[in-house]
Amino acid sequence: MLDRIKLRHLLNKAQEMLALAAGLTREPFGASLSWREALGTPDDSSARLTQARALLRAPGIQLDQPTERFVSRDDGMCLVVETNSHIRQRGDRVAHLISVPRGHFDGPISRNSYASETSGLQALVDFVCSRM
């Protein structure tokens, strides 16, 4: 489960970095959404890929070497331009489960290194699981 969340985070981070490189925003927070919105709504992946590269190669945009290398790779670029990203959907489904059994939280709470949060986290579990 954690792998799906980490892969979604990886995708989000790449989109964030591209939005910043393209000058779509100056703030990392929300930059991934800015990237996706700038690509428009067509379901045609090749059109979105063309739009993405146009944004990143617009006049005045100077990309560093790692970004330039990434932009030249179709395999990675295809993932950051998908309209309905399977990586994003799988990560969201895991991170935002409708119903999670109480035992699902035992490990994360016991491994949390901030002891001052333990009773509060236990209260969260009591509350959330009382509704399931």
N, C-alpha and C positions, 0 to 999 in steps of 0.2 A: 504494500500500500504506500509506504513512504517513497518508494522508487517513483511511483506515478506523480506524486506531489513534487518530488525533486525534478523530474523531467519537465513538468509544467513550469516550474520556477526557472529552469534553464531556458525554455522557450520564451518566457516572459522577459527574462534578462536580455536575451538576444534582441528581442523587439524593442526593448527600452534603449539599448545601446544604438540601434539603427535610427530610432526616432531622434535621439540626441545628435547623432552624426549628421542626419539630414537637416537639422535645425528646426525640427517641428515643435520642439519645446526645449526649455533650458532646465527643467526640473525632472529628475528621474521618476518621481511619483506620478503615476498616470501616463508615463511616456509610452508604455506598451499599447495602451488604448489609443493614444494619439497616432501611433504607427498604423494600427489596424484601421482606424477611421480614415487616414490619409490615402489608404489604398482603394477606398471606395467599396461599393457593394457587389460588384459583379462576381458571379460564381466561377467565372473563367479564370483559372489559375494563371494561365499564360498572360492574360491582360493585367492581373495583379502583379505578376513578376516584372512585367515591363514597366508598370507604374512605379514599383519599388525601386527599380534601378534608375528610373528617370529622377526620382526624388533624391537619390544618393549621388547622382552625377549632375545635378543642377548647377548652373553657374554659381560660383562662390563657395561651393561645398568642396572641402578638401578632406579626403579620407586618409586615415593612417594606414600603414601597411597591413595590419591584421584585418581591418575592416575591408580594405580593398580586396584582399585574398578571399574573405568570406563572400563578398558580393559577387565575385566571379564564379563561385561554386553554385551550380543549380541545386544540388542535393540539400544543402542547408537553406538556401533562399526559398526553395519550395515550401519548406516547413514554416518559415516566418511569414509567408504570404497567404497561407490557407485561410479560406473564409470560415470554415467550420473545422477547426483544428481538432483532430482526434487526441493529440497530446493534451491539449487544454481541457477537452471534455473529460478524459479519463482522470486527470488530476483533480478537476472540479468535483467529479462524482465521489472520489475518495475523500477529499477534504471537506465536503459538505454533505455527508451522508444524512439521510432523513432520520434513520434510526440506528443507533449504535448501542450495543449491549454494555452494561456497566463495567464488566471485566475488561473491555477494550481500553479503558482509561487507567487501569491499575498500574501497568508498566510505566507509561509516561509520567504519571504522578510520582511514583516511587523513584524514578530516575531524575526527576527535576532537582537540580542542584541548589535551588533557592528555597531552603527550608521554611522561610517566612511565608511562602506562598502555599504551603501544603494544606493548611486548614481551609484556606479560601478555595483552592482547587477542589478539595473534597466537597465543599459546599456547592460548587458548580456542578459536580457530578451528581450529587444528591438532587439538586434542582432539575437538571436536564433529564436525568433518568426517571424522575417521578412523573414525567409527562409521556413516557414511552410505554 
